[in-house]
Amino acid sequence: MSITTDQNRDLIILEHIEQDPDATQAGLAAKVGVAVGTINWHLKRLVEKGYIKVARMERKKLRYIITPDGIALRARLTMDYINSSLKMYRLVRDRMIDVITEVQNSGYSEVRINGQGDVTDICKLTCIEQNIAVVEKDNVPEIEIIGLKMHIHWKNDRK
């Protein structure tokens, strides 16, 4: 089960409110990386479902309080996030092992990796685990990482 963007935002919001009950919507929006209106929508929904309560501290100042149901939701969303992340890690690692096997069967023990981000990092770690050196040479196969896909570019049109 992959965690949805709304679930991910709810988790981040709940974590920040737990750390700072006096957090503002603008501050939460900056931390989550969305518009204040989006935070407002999430907060209203979380209040309606009983996950947080709002207490008015001053005329315009609000305090958000996580309810016991909200703590349970945060725990469930955290577990969903961890499970989703591990599932993604395993998927990327399995795909990379297939690519590495093809590279090794073609007589190579070194590759160059072209990509950025978490998926690329997992691919590099998988190479190390499988005794494939990641180098910057031009005369080795290049593994291009695009999203969750890995493409082998063979040098000298070998394949």
Buried (B, 14 or more C-beta within 10 A) or exposed (E): EEBEEEBBBBBBBBBBBBEBBEBBBEBBBEBBEBEBEBBEBBBEEBBEEEBBEEEEEEEEEBBBEBBEEBEEBBEEBBEBBEEBEEEBBEEBBEBBBEBBEBBBEEEBEBBBBEBEEEBBBBBBBBBEEBEBEBEEEEEBBBBBBEEEEBEBEBBEEEE
